[in-house]
């Protein structure tokens, strides 16, 4: 069958960069769905998008759809027709569902039973006649976070649609949208070759764009930018910082990107590099350049969409822009340093933390109090505890400084510099800088115990406060990033062994914070209660504990730990994240080392748990025991003492080893006696013994959960 290439382009005003990227990832699927819906078996779909267009090229599009004959078997003929041969409701419903007339139903014999069949003929259709509606549907199927109307039109798109191109081979497809009818004209680069430019046929579409200074795909534009960055690095001897998120945006800001090197005055190097980098990257989308030793150089990279012939003018203009931003940064930095960081603390009363929870000053006071609790729990030396409290008091002070108000992403970092400038010691300053960490999965937590104390106090205060006022996460919604805060707390508590990747990447961040979470939750909720916040303290505590338990379960599952081992430990009532993690890991390790023993023990536990009578108690009559019952009772006595001692010492692996020693006596018990003896006294005594057996496991793990694996 003859095929042609289809080219389709939606020409717009400049689209938002991140919205364009999202649309680019979905466009192929939208086009493919449109073709599948009409039964058009096309070839590959190539996506070409730029800030001013969404384009696709569909290869090997047939000129006609295939004629189809579909055969559907329906009910038996005796059900489909009455005695007079008229179609029944069953036949009518079947025919209607298949889109045929009931009179066209056929009868066919199958092994002596007659059934009705619907035969549906779909003739071949000209694809050219289908394309206008199909492509019009593609336009409306593209979704945007925000849309707008323009002129007197009612249609909505991310930005006004200014032209349409649709070519099936050399023929124009008359797609209509927003008062426009598609033709064979496209536009080139807005400044270098605006056009319009005529496209001879669909196969010439991409070449026409390239010829008119349009780099037509995201991947190609990124490759061009990175190649030019490497050339600039070689020419300057410097190294560029190319954050993935900024690169994703820059790629969709230019149709013909050209990388140029700009320079700023060295006096700005006296400003903390974080604020200078923020001014360039976040505010202007310039890529900063660094010396080989990691220090900031006074050069930066511009990604221009202008005419490279006017490079000097473009660079000069951008240098003026960055100079203005850096003058602002230097001004705010110099002004902020005129007062010590302590002087900004009281101004936090002007900043709302959360409408029901008061100001940032109130939060600061709670964080100070919680830092005192955590410092005592972790038994910090006096000087370190004093540093933790001092850092907790100052950690939010930079939020009201001029630099952070103007450059919000450097909060914490500027507090570090201002603390040092105010004469605070390095440990206090570093704790202020690091108290937002870990900010995401895989991010390093604060390196020092002092930093971890302040970070945990800040995060836990946020979690407890928002749960107290009914603002905890719901489903996929987590506007206050409480899941991320909980993950950070668990990572700081559990350290490098937390769970999988997150823990491994934190391996260089010092020892875990040796504190108990549940008392810290109690201390945080107590602070809110004493501040006059009305909430059901017991209910909120339960919600917060369950929230941390759920986050720990997710971490363990993501790390590949068995769901049955997780559930077995959880059923034992373990709520502290560190104990939870350590016990699950120890249980998995023990099972891996002695798989047969633990599988059999799990089966025996489940059997004992199912047979026992929990109301019977554990006061056995030892004088009535048989030999195997006495052996089991002695093993239980030994295991009870040793398991309790091991748990007191935090040696969960040893506790599991003691449980493993119960396998032989419980196996012998079940082989040697009938638990459900006809003698009710004997039966009751054995029930009590099984209660004792199950009780040994109570504080370790519910092995019955593992038996279900």
C-alpha positions in Angstrom: 0.0 0.0 0.0 1.3 3.5 -0.9 2.4 5.6 2.0 3.4 9.2 2.6 5.0 11.3 5.3 2.9 13.6 7.4 4.3 16.9 8.9 2.2 18.8 11.4 3.2 22.0 13.2 1.4 24.2 15.8 3.1 27.6 15.6 2.8 29.8 18.8 4.2 32.7 20.7 7.0 31.7 23.0 5.9 28.8 25.3 7.0 28.5 29.0 10.1 26.4 29.1 9.1 23.7 31.6 5.6 23.5 30.2 7.1 22.9 26.7 9.3 20.1 28.0 6.3 18.4 29.6 4.3 18.7 26.3 7.3 17.4 24.4 7.3 14.2 26.4 3.6 13.6 25.8 3.2 14.6 22.2 4.3 11.3 20.6 1.7 9.4 22.7 -1.0 11.9 21.8 -0.4 11.6 18.0 -0.1 7.8 18.2 -3.4 7.6 20.1 -5.1 9.8 17.4 -3.9 7.4 14.6 -4.8 4.3 16.6 -8.3 5.6 17.2 -9.0 5.8 13.5 -7.2 2.5 12.7 -4.4 4.2 10.7 -1.3 2.0 11.0 1.4 4.6 10.7 5.2 4.2 11.2 7.4 6.1 13.6 6.5 9.4 15.1 9.3 12.0 15.4 8.7 15.0 17.8 10.2 18.4 17.0 9.5 21.2 19.5 11.0 24.6 20.1 9.9 27.7 22.1 7.7 28.7 19.2 6.3 25.4 17.9 5.1 21.9 18.5 5.9 19.7 15.5 5.6 16.1 14.6 6.7 14.1 11.5 4.9 10.8 11.1 6.5 8.4 8.7 4.9 5.7 6.5 1.3 6.9 6.8 -0.8 4.8 4.5 -3.0 6.6 2.0 -6.0 4.4 2.9 -7.0 2.4 6.0 -7.4 -1.3 5.6 -10.8 -2.7 4.9 -11.9 -4.8 7.8 -14.3 -7.7 8.3 -14.9 -8.4 11.9 -16.9 -11.4 13.0 -18.5 -11.6 16.5 -20.2 -14.6 18.0 -23.4 -13.9 19.9 -25.9 -16.0 22.0 -27.3 -19.3 20.9 -29.9 -19.1 18.2 -32.6 -20.5 20.5 -32.1 -17.6 22.9 -31.7 -15.0 20.1 -34.9 -15.8 18.3 -38.4 -16.7 19.5 -40.6 -19.4 18.2 -41.8 -17.2 15.3 -38.2 -16.4 14.3 -38.3 -12.9 15.6 -35.2 -11.5 17.3 -35.4 -11.4 21.1 -34.0 -8.7 23.4 -30.8 -10.7 23.6 -30.4 -10.6 19.8 -31.3 -6.9 19.6 -28.9 -5.9 22.3 -26.1 -8.0 20.7 -26.7 -6.4 17.3 -26.9 -2.9 18.7 -23.6 -3.4 20.6 -21.8 -4.5 17.5 -23.2 -1.7 15.3 -25.2 -3.9 12.9 -28.9 -4.4 12.1 -30.6 -7.3 13.8 -31.9 -8.5 10.5 -28.3 -8.9 9.3 -27.4 -11.4 12.0 -26.3 -14.8 10.7 -26.9 -18.3 12.1 -24.0 -20.7 12.1 -23.8 -24.2 13.4 -21.1 -25.2 15.8 -20.9 -28.9 16.7 -24.7 -29.2 16.6 -25.5 -26.0 18.4 -26.6 -22.9 16.4 -25.3 -19.5 17.3 -25.9 -16.0 15.9 -23.0 -14.0 14.4 -22.6 -10.4 13.6 -20.4 -9.7 10.6 -19.2 -6.1 10.5 -17.7 -4.7 7.3 -15.6 -1.6 7.5 -14.6 -0.3 4.1 -11.2 1.3 3.4 -11.1 5.0 3.9 -9.0 7.8 2.5 -6.6 8.9 5.3 -6.4 12.4 3.8 -10.1 12.8 4.6 -9.5 11.7 8.2 -6.5 13.8 9.0 -8.2 17.3 9.5 -10.2 16.0 12.4 -7.4 13.8 13.8 -4.9 16.6 13.8 -7.4 19.1 15.2 -7.9 16.6 18.1 -4.2 16.5 18.7 -4.2 20.3 19.3 -6.9 20.1 21.9 -5.4 17.0 23.5 -2.2 18.7 24.5 -2.7 19.7 28.1 -1.1 22.7 29.9 -0.8 23.7 33.5 -2.2 27.1 32.6 -3.9 28.2 29.4 -5.1 31.5 27.9 -7.5 32.9 25.3 -6.5 35.6 22.8 -8.4 38.1 20.7 -12.1 37.3 20.5 -11.4 33.5 20.4 -12.9 31.0 22.8 -10.1 28.4 22.2 -7.5 28.0 24.9 -3.8 27.1 24.6 -0.7 27.8 26.6 0.2 30.8 24.4 -1.6 32.2 21.3 -1.5 30.0 18.2 -0.3 32.0 15.3 0.1 29.5 12.4 -0.6 25.9 11.5 1.3 23.7 9.0 0.0 20.4 7.9 1.4 18.5 4.9 0.5 14.9 3.8 3.3 14.4 1.4 3.1 17.5 -0.8 -0.7 18.0 -0.1 -1.9 20.5 2.4 -4.2 19.1 5.1 -6.8 21.8 5.9 -6.7 21.6 9.7 -8.7 24.3 11.3 -8.2 25.8 14.8 -8.8 29.2 16.4 -9.7 30.8 13.1 -6.6 29.5 11.4 -6.4 27.0 8.5 -3.3 25.0 8.1 -1.1 25.6 5.0 2.5 24.9 3.9 4.1 28.0 5.6 6.2 27.9 8.7 8.3 30.5 10.5 12.0 30.4 11.1 14.0 32.0 13.9 12.3 35.2 15.1 15.3 37.4 14.3 17.6 35.5 12.0 15.1 34.2 9.4 11.5 35.1 10.5 9.8 34.2 7.2 7.2 32.9 6.5 8.9 30.1 4.6 7.2 27.7 2.3 7.7 24.0 2.8 7.5 22.0 -0.4 6.4 18.7 1.2 6.4 16.9 4.6 9.9 15.4 4.0 11.3 18.9 3.6 9.8 20.2 6.9 12.8 19.6 9.2 15.3 20.7 6.7 13.4 23.9 6.1 13.6 24.6 9.9 17.3 24.0 10.0 17.9 26.2 7.0 16.2 29.0 8.8 18.2 28.9 12.0 15.9 26.7 14.0 17.4 23.7 15.9 14.3 21.6 15.9 14.6 19.2 18.9 15.4 19.5 22.6 18.1 16.8 22.4 19.8 18.6 19.5 19.7 22.0 21.2 21.1 20.5 24.5 23.9 18.8 22.5 24.7 22.1 20.8 24.9 23.9 24.1 27.1 21.3 25.8 29.5 21.3 22.8 29.8 25.0 22.9 30.3 25.0 26.7 33.1 22.5 26.3 34.7 24.8 23.8 34.3 27.8 26.2 35.9 25.8 29.1 38.8 24.9 26.9 39.3 28.5 25.9 39.1 29.9 29.4 40.6 27.1 31.4 37.6 27.2 33.7 34.8 24.7 34.6 31.1 25.4 34.1 28.4 24.4 36.5 25.4 23.0 34.5 22.5 22.0 36.8 20.1 19.7 35.1 17.0 21.7 36.0 18.5 25.0 34.6 19.8 23.2 31.5 16.3 21.8 30.9 14.9 25.4 31.0 17.7 27.0 28.9 17.3 24.4 26.2 13.7 25.5 25.8 14.4 29.3 25.8 16.3 29.4 22.5 15.6 28.1 19.0 19.2 28.7 17.9 21.3 28.7 21.0 24.8 30.3 21.0 27.0 30.1 24.1 29.0 33.3 24.8 31.4 34.2 27.7 30.7 37.2 29.9 32.7 38.8 32.6 31.8 40.6 35.8 33.9 42.8 38.1 36.2 41.0 40.5 34.9 43.1 43.4 31.8 40.8 43.4 34.0 37.8 44.3 34.1 39.2 47.8 30.4 38.3 48.1 29.7 34.7 49.1 29.8 32.6 46.0 26.4 31.0 46.8 24.5 34.3 46.4 26.5 35.2 43.2 25.8 31.8 41.7 22.1 32.2 42.7 21.9 35.6 41.0 23.4 34.1 37.8 21.7 30.7 37.7 18.3 31.1 39.2 17.6 34.7 38.2 19.3 35.0 34.8 19.9 31.4 33.7 23.6 32.1 33.2 26.0 29.2 33.9 28.8 30.2 36.4 32.4 29.3 35.8 34.8 28.0 38.4 38.5 27.7 38.8 40.2 24.3 39.0 40.3 24.6 42.8 36.5 25.1 43.0 36.6 28.9 43.6 34.3 31.1 41.6 35.7 32.9 38.6 34.5 36.3 37.4 33.3 34.8 34.2 30.0 33.2 33.2 28.3 31.7 30.2 25.3 33.2 28.3 23.1 31.1 26.1 21.9 33.6 23.5 19.0 33.3 21.1 20.2 36.3 19.2 22.4 36.8 16.1 25.9 35.6 16.7 27.2 38.3 14.5 26.3 40.8 17.3 28.1 38.8 20.0 29.8 41.8 21.5 26.6 43.7 21.9 24.8 40.7 23.3 27.6 40.0 25.8 27.7 43.7 26.8 24.0 43.8 27.5 24.1 40.6 29.5 27.1 41.8 31.5 25.1 45.0 32.4 22.2 42.8 33.6 24.3 40.6 35.7 26.2 43.5 37.1 23.0 45.1 38.3 22.0 41.8 40.0 25.4 41.5 41.6 25.4 45.1 42.8 22.1 44.3 44.5 23.6 41.2 46.1 26.7 43.0 47.3 24.6 45.9 48.6 22.3 43.6 50.6 25.3 41.5 51.9 27.1 44.6 53.1 24.0 46.1 54.7 23.1 42.9 56.4 26.5 42.6 58.0 26.2 46.0 59.7 24.1 44.2 62.4 24.9 41.0 64.2 22.8 38.0 63.3 21.2 38.0 66.7 19.7 41.4 65.9 17.4 39.9 63.3 15.9 37.2 65.5 13.1 39.5 67.0 12.1 40.5 63.5 11.0 36.9 62.9 7.8 37.9 64.7 6.9 39.7 61.5 7.0 36.5 59.4 4.2 34.0 59.6 5.2 30.3 59.9 1.7 29.0 59.4 -1.5 30.8 60.1 -2.6 28.6 62.9 0.8 28.0 64.4 2.1 31.6 64.8 5.2 33.3 63.6 8.7 32.2 62.8 9.8 33.7 66.1 7.4 31.3 67.9 8.8 28.4 65.8 12.3 29.5 66.7 11.5 29.3 70.4 10.0 25.9 70.0 13.0 24.7 68.0 15.3 26.0 70.8 13.4 24.0 73.4 13.4 20.9 71.2 17.1 21.3 70.6 17.6 21.3 74.4 15.7 18.1 74.7 17.6 16.4 71.9 21.0 17.6 73.2 20.2 16.0 76.6 19.0 12.8 75.0 22.1 12.4 72.8 24.2 13.4 75.8 26.1 16.1 74.0 29.1 17.6 75.8 28.2 20.9 77.5 29.9 23.1 74.9 28.2 21.2 72.0 24.8 21.4 73.7 25.3 25.2 74.1 26.2 25.4 70.4 23.1 23.5 69.4 20.9 25.8 71.4 22.6 28.9 70.0 22.3 27.6 66.4 18.7 26.8 67.0 18.0 30.4 68.1 19.8 31.9 65.1 19.0 29.3 62.4 16.0 31.3 61.0 17.3 34.8 61.5 18.6 35.2 58.0 15.0 34.9 56.6 14.5 38.6 57.3 17.9 39.8 55.9 17.9 41.8 52.7 20.0 39.2 50.9 17.6 36.3 51.6 14.5 38.3 51.0 15.9 39.1 47.5 17.6 35.7 46.9 15.4 33.2 48.7 17.3 30.0 47.7 20.3 31.0 49.8 18.5 30.8 53.2 20.7 29.1 55.7 23.8 29.7 53.6 23.6 33.4 54.3 23.0 32.7 58.0 26.3 30.8 58.0 28.2 33.8 56.6 26.4 36.3 58.9 27.1 34.1 61.9 30.8 34.0 61.2 30.8 37.8 60.6 29.0 38.2 64.0 31.7 36.3 65.8 29.8 33.0 66.3 32.0 29.9 66.3 32.3 27.7 63.3 30.2 24.9 64.7 27.3 27.2 65.3 27.6 28.7 61.8 27.8 25.3 60.1 24.7 24.1 62.0 22.8 27.2 60.8 23.9 26.5 57.2 23.1 22.8 57.3 19.9 22.7 59.3 17.7 22.4 56.1 19.6 19.2 55.2 18.9 16.6 54.0 16.7 18.4 51.5 15.9 15.4 49.4 16.6 11.7 49.1 20.3 11.1 48.7 21.2 14.6 50.1 23.8 14.5 52.9 22.6 15.3 56.4 24.6 17.8 58.5 28.0 16.5 59.3 28.1 17.3 63.0 25.9 16.1 65.9 25.1 19.7 66.6 23.9 20.3 63.1 21.8 17.1 63.2 20.2 18.2 66.5 19.2 21.6 65.0 18.0 20.0 61.7 15.9 17.4 63.5 14.4 19.9 65.9 13.4 22.2 63.0 11.9 19.3 60.9 10.1 17.6 63.8 8.6 20.9 64.9 7.2 21.4 61.4 5.8 17.8 61.2 4.2 17.8 64.6 2.7 21.3 64.2 1.1 20.7 60.9 -0.4 17.4 62.0 -1.7 19.2 65.1 -3.7 21.6 62.9 -4.9 19.0 60.5 -2.5 19.8 57.7 -0.8 16.4 57.3 -0.2 14.9 53.8 -3.3 13.3 52.1 -2.8 10.8 49.3 -0.4 12.3 46.8 -0.7 15.8 48.1 2.1 17.0 50.4 2.2 20.8 50.1 4.4 21.3 53.1 6.9 18.5 52.1 6.4 16.6 55.4 7.3 13.3 53.8 10.7 14.8 52.8 11.1 16.1 56.4 10.3 12.7 57.9 12.8 11.0 55.5 15.4 13.5 56.6 14.8 12.8 60.2 14.9 9.0 59.7 18.2 9.3 57.7 19.8 11.4 60.5 18.7 8.9 63.1 19.6 5.7 61.2 22.8 7.1 59.5 24.6 5.4 56.6 22.7 2.1 57.2 19.3 3.7 57.0 18.0 1.9 53.9 19.6 1.4 50.6 20.6 4.3 48.4 19.7 7.1 50.7 21.7 5.7 53.6 24.7 4.7 51.4 25.0 8.2 50.0 25.0 9.7 53.5 27.9 7.5 54.5 30.3 10.4 54.7 28.1 12.5 56.9 29.2 11.4 60.3 27.6 9.1 62.9 23.8 8.8 63.2 22.0 10.9 65.8 21.6 8.6 68.8 18.2 9.8 70.1 14.7 8.3 70.6 12.1 9.7 68.2 9.0 9.1 70.3 10.1 11.1 73.3 11.1 13.9 70.9 7.6 13.8 69.4 6.1 14.1 72.9 8.4 17.1 73.6 7.4 18.8 70.4 3.7 18.3 71.0 4.1 19.5 74.6 5.6 22.7 73.3 2.6 23.3 71.0 0.1 22.5 73.8 1.8 24.9 76.2 1.7 27.6 73.5 -2.1 27.4 73.5 -2.6 25.5 70.2 -5.8 23.4 70.7 -5.5 19.8 69.4 -6.2 16.2 70.6 -2.7 15.4 71.8 -3.1 11.6 72.0 -4.7 11.4 68.5 -2.1 13.6 66.9 0.7 11.7 68.6 -0.7 8.5 67.1 -0.9 10.1 63.7 2.7 11.4 63.8 4.1 8.1 65.0 2.1 6.2 62.3 3.4 8.7 59.7 7.0 8.0 60.6 6.4 4.3 60.7 4.9 4.5 57.2 7.9 6.5 55.9 10.3 3.9 57.4 8.4 1.1 55.8 8.6 2.8 52.4 12.4 3.3 52.9 12.9 -0.4 53.7 10.8 -1.6 50.8 12.6 0.8 48.4 15.9 -0.8 49.7 14.6 -4.2 48.7 13.8 -5.6 52.2 11.0 -8.2 52.3 7.5 -7.0 53.0 6.9 -10.0 55.2 9.9 -9.2 57.4 8.8 -5.6 57.7 5.3 -6.6 58.7 6.7 -9.2 61.2 8.7 -6.6 63.0 6.0 -4.1 62.9 3.5 -6.5 64.4 5.8 -6.7 67.5 5.0 -3.1 68.2 8.3 -1.6 67.2 7.8 2.1 66.6 11.3 3.7 66.9 12.6 4.0 63.3 16.2 3.0 64.2 15.0 -0.2 66.0 12.6 -0.9 63.2 15.3 -0.7 60.6 17.9 -2.7 62.5 15.4 -5.4 63.4 14.2 -5.9 59.8 17.8 -6.0 58.6 18.8 -8.5 61.3 15.7 -10.7 60.6 16.5 -10.7 56.8 20.1 -11.5 57.5 19.2 -14.4 60.0 16.8 -15.8 57.5 19.3 -15.6 54.8 21.9 -17.5 56.9 19.5 -20.2 58.1 16.7 -20.2 55.7 15.3 -23.7 56.4 15.4 -23.1 60.2 13.6 -19.8 60.0 11.0 -21.1 57.5 10.2 -24.1 59.7 10.1 -21.9 62.8 7.7 -19.5 61.1 5.5 -22.4 60.2 5.6 -23.8 63.8 4.9 -20.4 65.2 1.9 -20.0 62.9 0.6 -23.4 64.0 1.1 -22.7 67.7 -0.5 -19.2 67.3 -3.6 -20.7 65.6 -4.1 -23.5 68.1 -3.5 -21.6 71.4 -6.1 -20.0 73.5 -4.9 -16.5 74.5 -7.4 -16.4 77.3 -6.1 -19.5 79.0 -3.0 -17.7 80.5 0.5 -19.1 80.9 0.3 -20.8 84.3 1.2 -24.3 83.3 1.2 -27.4 85.5 4.7 -28.8 85.0 3.9 -32.0 86.9 1.5 -33.0 84.1 4.1 -32.6 81.3 5.3 -35.4 79.1 8.9 -35.6 78.2 8.5 -33.4 75.0 6.4 -30.9 76.9 9.0 -30.6 79.6 11.8 -30.2 77.0 9.8 -27.4 75.3 9.1 -25.7 78.7 12.8 -25.8 79.6 13.7 -24.3 76.1 11.1 -21.6 76.6 12.5 -20.7 80.1 16.0 -20.4 78.6 14.9 -18.4 75.6 12.7 -16.0 77.6 15.7 -14.9 79.7 18.2 -14.8 76.9 15.9 -12.9 74.4 15.0 -10.3 77.0 18.7 -9.8 77.8 19.6 -9.5 74.1 16.9 -7.0 73.5 18.0 -4.9 76.5 21.5 -4.8 75.0 20.1 -3.9 71.6 21.5 -7.1 70.1 18.6 -8.1 67.9 20.6 -10.7 66.0 21.3 -12.6 69.2 17.6 -12.5 70.1 16.8 -14.1 66.8 19.4 -16.7 67.5 17.7 -17.6 70.7 14.4 -18.0 68.9 16.0 -20.3 66.3 17.0 -22.6 69.2 13.3 -23.2 69.8 12.8 -24.9 66.5 13.8 -28.5 67.6 11.7 -28.6 70.8 8.6 -27.1 69.2 8.9 -29.6 66.3 9.3 -32.5 68.8 6.2 -31.1 70.7 3.9 -31.2 67.7 5.2 -34.6 66.7 4.9 -36.1 70.2 1.6 -34.8 71.5 -2.0 -34.1 70.4 -2.7 -30.6 71.5 -6.5 -30.9 71.2 -6.5 -33.9 73.7 -9.9 -35.3 74.7 -8.9 -34.7 78.3 -9.9 -31.0 78.7 -7.3 -30.5 81.5 -4.5 -31.8 79.4 -5.7 -29.7 76.5 -5.8 -26.6 78.7 -2.3 -27.2 80.0 -0.9 -27.6 76.5 -2.7 -24.4 75.4 -0.9 -22.5 78.3 2.4 -23.9 77.1 1.7 -22.7 73.6 0.8 -19.3 75.0 4.2 -19.2 76.7 5.9 -20.3 73.4 4.2 -17.5 71.4 4.9 -15.0 74.1 8.7 -15.4 73.7 8.3 -13.9 70.2 6.1 -11.0 71.3 8.8 -8.4 71.5 10.9 -9.7 68.6 8.7 -10.4 65.5 5.5 -12.0 64.5 6.8 -15.1 62.7 3.3 -15.8 61.5 3.6 -12.9 59.1 6.7 -14.6 57.6 5.0 -17.9 57.1 2.7 -16.3 54.5 5.6 -15.5 52.2 
